[in-house]
């Protein structure tokens, strides 16, 4: 008798549980989500202690301040995660929603309805909050979830997944619907990418290298999320107070996340008026500036470092920012077209025509006028949580919530018609 494969057994349990979850009522799913939220709140000391082990190991391994910030779970963040789960409860259940339908001339009725994918796989790095976000959205949309959260957050994820499985079971559903494969290490991540037939869709979240690896090596369909080389363009007509507020918030509010701005583009006409104030605000918040020659001429005392080609192509994820002066809106759009990762771009302007051109011509998942790029977020968009921010164009684009974790099927009802 052949010994069973523990990895495949785990995926098979998730798939079997997902089939049962697909027919669960909204009330049953809500009970499980409320149990997860309550379980997180009731285990805050235990989760924080596990997270402290991950943080200590991360510091010892020199993973950097940006990743340490993403890795950190404190009481406030955990209560925020529990609140986000409850926000998912308050959202409409997408399963069974009719996307479109009609009655044919022969009397047959056809309806396209939302259905779960089945099993959603996720590969991510140093982000234990993603464990909760993905599970909440997967559960509400009737999907199982197989998680590879990475070695950096191994202890945090171990505790969180155990709490989630217990909560789901306590609510009367099958806790096997959520599985972690962290114990299988890098080999497990590779096998998950090839687990076609067990996993229906795979979502990577993390560095550009991780995402590229998953996209190139996976035989499971992938929804591509992206790194964030995010731009803010300050137009000639921009108001000083608004520009300073938006740029500073976009860069410094939480610099380690993908919707933080990495490059500041300033129109040449506005630069003498606005760039010194922008630089002062950024430098006052500890931001190191990498500026082109024209910008450095206007900032002789700002200590800006000379920018190079690598500056514009770098996602810093830290208090660092590229600054470039452009001659026109066209030049700003061309710079974004060349260097953007198609995540989020913003324009600060009082010119309606320029605002509308920017919205129409910039090809990113989220394009903003007079708002901080930090608003590109599932929670801020009213999704309760997000699976990730898709930078592709197929199926889902931008912050992914409940509808993006569904597929559709056609229901056809007849009364004996033949063709």
Steps between C-alpha positions, in 0.01 A plus 500: 500500500645836393555752780290811470654834411443745790511800267241359260288378791483855630395640163246221456343582837475865403333407172248266663415761762467770231236295320292497817570866566372593154147407608514656847239761578590863548404468867738207548786690338424806711508291817844368403630850425372635830666207676830588327475865606421402858779241498756762395384742769510228763851390412677835459774425760565160343522643147721791606736260678530282190551808286776620734690178421469573128612861549802393703601246237442759226728754669766233544472417130518869404179507297472881513269753660242489221440126529513518879218754490292272279579207727401675823170415674414703809172530687376789287570318174336181625188685608503663159515156337205381709307812399582434135360146530177645638490747211507201264199361687313822424564475125257332257563130441605475133415131462187450292488860384362523146747677273267499200218291363218479252215289368553370148221511238449124549429548872836381636633722779873558539673662794867563561564477875802543725655181642815435705828421329542198730842518665701822500874470555706791630877546520617803695789627710527648850136612506302308763209743460452352152421166663190648659399716203516215249320254727217747570441572133545137392256377763232758420530419128473125564863410426754288679845653553849352493757740642876526466586793725877462496764428760520860628147480647495127574413519871240774453331309219511173691302654785261689273417198281438282806263764643322531165454124460363473853262792443365359174441159659336660804256673264397166348698512177805295402824649634695307237389768253803701613844343482858623539793340319771704674653189654586374150726800439614613157431157356140537611471836324627341181258211530212740563580673171461163327193381693264523206190296579524575870529880487287705261676836512824625655560853631855618579563799727844631575817612326533540126726194502241282674220611271711447189596150614138400560381646168776326303506161674139435600283256308206611715323811361643813668344833586803724487540759772773754457775690668435870525721747318241767569515857368357833610505770232469862620358700211569866420169610653532303826426679826791498741318385814322217317817386324705491821227312686445237230867438418605479866217262586559284193867456589514501880169367633626143469799482269539121509179421309435473128274808471765735643632749245853441373544775240401867505463671163467881504409724206782742417270803534396396851841384619642837621175567685433155646811280503675669797189458717451142383863414570490668842193301602647173377840562655328601823343154505838334449472432126824474303460659157658380174456788257583577139730793417219751448346418837834516679557853368184609682597310816860599576454452875282188495787254474338319208700216345537488121235274348589246233310256281473252785323761716195507274481120479523433876223422748676638810246392765681742730537871571665559163355675195601594149431857384492609136398823328302455178413753231140396443215265582604300194849450644355396836275243334792372290715458813219307671448287191867403501558431870163425658405154625136588414395520863395857596573847365375841614487853363471814710342771287236772477477457122189296414618412149837374628327297770275330247791435264698341782206278595447393139858451383685353799474120479511386864258306718414812701535858374427789735441874489579711807518208745772304675607172343458343845129465422567209263390241751212255524399625844501863385298406191235342722589136432560418868835345412692415186666195354751723329521774239494354153713676239394270216206558267328161491212422738600739780683832517575719801403407858340154500204437725220245505383512135858452380514163682211364297455352158165457325295223350189497286177353631264394222138404574275354237172314468584239237639724224723334238710655225 
